[in-house]
Each structure stands twice: as structure tokens, then as C-alpha cells.
Amino acid sequence: LALLRSLSGYLYFNQNALSGEIPSELGTLTGITYLYLHDNDLTGKIPSELGRMTQLTNVNLSKNSLTSAIPTEMGRLSLLNVMALNDNDLTGNLPSEVGRLTKLGQLHVSSNGLSGAVPSELGRLTALQQLSLNDNKFTSLPLDELGDLEWRYPSYVYIEQNDIVANLNPSFCTRTNLIYRLQADCEGDPPEVRCSCCTLCGNTDITLDIPQPTAAPVDPARVESFVSTLQSVSSLEDLNQEGSPQEKALQWIAVSDEAQVDPIASSSVFQRYILAVLYYSTNGESWTNSASNKFLTILHVCNWVGVTCDTELNVITLNLSNKNLKGKLPTELALLRSLSGYLYFNQNALSGEIPSELGTLTGITYLYLHDNDLTGKIPSELGRMTQLTNVNLSKNSLTSAIPTEMGRLSLLNVMALNDNDLTGNLPSEVGRLTKLGQLHVSSNGLSGAVPSELGRL
């Protein structure tokens, strides 16, 4: 394999059942940029010859059975952005030469048998965003050096399950405010690690966000640019909340999206992000025919299944009916100002309340949310959607009274609110809907007199 001298890009053998040792001869493939051998049954040492592969930006040897020490020669890989050696049987110290990797954004050595002091040279890793040292036998941390780093969004540090006894408060917590997840052995009285800025204490399962084979190296400045742009769409709290639909959509568009759109504010950026939020809010991976829906692909959003655009590539309709959507409709959906036709989310498993913000979509003509698990009131703000001709909210669990503001929908031809838990009177304002051809309010808890104004219909 090493005699394929022309190899100059990716070398992916991950997630197989490869055994034996990593051939030292691979070190002659000096043009390789990504080396992914993770999730195999590889044994033996990490060859020191890998240090000759000076074009490497990503190396992932995790989840094997590699032994012995991490070779100091790995410190020669000056372009390295990701080094993942976690979940092996490595021993010895973490070599100080790692501190030479000034472009390193992710360093994962968790779940090994590494010991001794974590080297102070890690303080030179000014691009570091993710550091997992957990589940080893480390005895001390270079707190001053780590505290001096300018941690950028998003930053994760895992140091739990070691032999470290330390106080992070004076030299680390007081100077570091951009760590979004910091996990240490800070349980007990007294704890082994005193840490006022820790977000998790003790042994909690974590998932390392190591780039997959198609992912590009993380550019912190690019992520920050998207955060700045998208604050006008989602709250900073949601963007920073690990695991939220907004944070997932941010990470996708800034890091994983093969389209690599410009983070400068534009309608295409907002559309792409908002539809990604919708995808993550409604369990997109479990949508019907999710593999062929084209969501979150390199294609323009106008080519994603269920999305229709006008000639200027603005989203005008969404049809995601009967797609097994589960979860809540995000409020960000209301910022697709160009929507001016159909909005179909019927026959899914949507829950939560109907976002009142949908009332700002004044160009919508058909609103179909029927056959879901929606709860709460019918928002009075829907009365602002004055272009509506058909609204179907039937077969949910909506409660309270029918808002009088529905009487403002003068173009309405069909209003179906049946099979809910609505109460109160049928509002007389319905009599203003002189174009109404169908009115369905059966199977509710409505009471009182049917208003005489219905005679105007």
C-alpha cells in the first residue's frame, strides 16, 4: 500500500475489522492529509514513522487496541488539526512535543492508560477547542497554561477519571469563560477537583465530536462568524446550548455543510440554517425516506424534498406531511418571510404548542397542521394570516376557546378545528367569513348557543 506514491488526500479504513499492526511503511505516504483507521482491531505500537506524514491535518486511530507510548515524532505534524487516539491501551506520558502542534483544534487521548503530568506545553495550543484527557492516570494539570488559552466557541474539556487533585478556581475558572462543557471529578465533600466553572461532575457518558471522514477541519473563526450572523435568527443561548436543534444546525452549516456557504448574512444562509433547525427539531434522521429527502445535503434548499422556491430561489412552500416528523415546530420557521403558499405539516407526530410566531407569515394560503399531537391554545396571532384560504388544525389536542381573531380571515374557505379539546362558545366573529364553504368544529367541548351570525355564511 505504501508504494502507491501518488496517494495525496484521504486514506480511510475506519469502521472495519482490520487486525495486526499499523504498517510503519505508511509513513512514506507524505502527501496524505486524512488518515482514518479508527474503529478496528489494530494492535501494537503507533509507528513513529507516521511523524513523516507532514501533510496530515486529521489523524484518527481511536477505538483500537494500540499499546505502548505515543511517539514523540507525532509532534512533527505541524498542520494537524485533529488527533484522536482515544479508546486504546496506550501507556506512558503524553509527550511534550504535542505542544508544537499549534494548529491543533482537537486532542483526544481519553480512555487509555496514560500517566504522569499533563505537559505544560499544551498551553501553546492556541487553536484548541476540544480536549479529552478523561479516563487515564494523569496526576496533574498545567492550570496556568490552560487558563491562558483563548478558548473559542465551542470548547469542551474532559478531565474526569484521573488521579488529579487540584483547585481549578484561582488559575483556571477566573480566567476562562468560554468553556461550554467542562467535566471533572468535582463530586464529593471535599471533591478531588475544586471547580466552580465545571458544567458536569463525575463519570457521565460523553460522546466525542470527532470529525467524520467527510468533515473539513474546524475553523473557529468561521463558526464565530456564523454565530454573529445567526443571532438575529436564534438566541445566543440556544446557539450555545449543546445538543439543541439550533446548536446542531449551527455546527452543520459552519462545519459539516459541504456547500460551505458564506457566513455573511443573506437570505440563502438564513433559509439553509432555518430548515436545518426544523430538521433537528423534528428528528430528521427518522423522517420517512430520510436518506432520499436531500435535507442537509450539498444541494440548494430548493432541491430538498418538500421545499418549493420562486424564481429568485426564495422558499415559498413547505410540504412535509406524513413524513414521521416528531418534536416541536421551531419558532425560527416564522423567519422564512418568503413563505407565501402551502405550509403542510399534517399527519406527523408533532407535539408542543403551535408557535404564535407563525402569525407573521402573512402570505400563507394553506395551513395544514392536522393529525398531530399539538397541545395548548390556538394562537390568536393566526388571525394576522389574512391570505389564508384553508386552515386545518383538526385531530390534535388543542384546548381553550377558539380565538375571535379567526374572524379576520376574510378569504377563508375551509376552517377545520374538529377533534380537539376546544371549549367555550363558537365565536360570533366566524359570521364575518362570508367566503367560508366548510366549517368543522365537531368532537370538541364547545358550548352555548350557536351564533346567529352563521346565517351570513
Buried (B, 14 or more C-beta within 10 A) or exposed (E): EEEEEEBEEEBBBBBEEBEEEBEBEBBBBEEBBBBBBBBBEBBBBBBBBBBBBEBBBBBBBBBBEBBEBBBBBBBBBEBBBBBBBBBBEBBEBBBBBBBBBEBBBBBBBBBBEBBBBBBBBBBBBEBBBBBBBBBBBBBBBBBEBBBBBEBBBBBBBBBBBBEBEBBBBEBBBEBBEEBBBBBBBBBEEEBBBBBEBBBBBBEEEBEBBBBEBEBBBBBBEBBBBBBEBBEEBBEEEBBBBEEBBBBBBBBBBBBBBEEEBEBEBEBBBBBBBBBBBBBBBBBBEEBEEBEEBBBBEEEBBBEBBBBEBEEEEBBBBBBBBEBBBBBBBBBBBBBBBBBBBBBBBBBBBBBBBBBBBBBBBEBBBBBBBBBBEBBBBBBBBBBBBEBBBBBBBBBBEBBEBBBBBBBBBEBBBBBBBBBBEBEEBBBBBBBBBEEBEEBBBEBBEBEEEEBEBBEEE
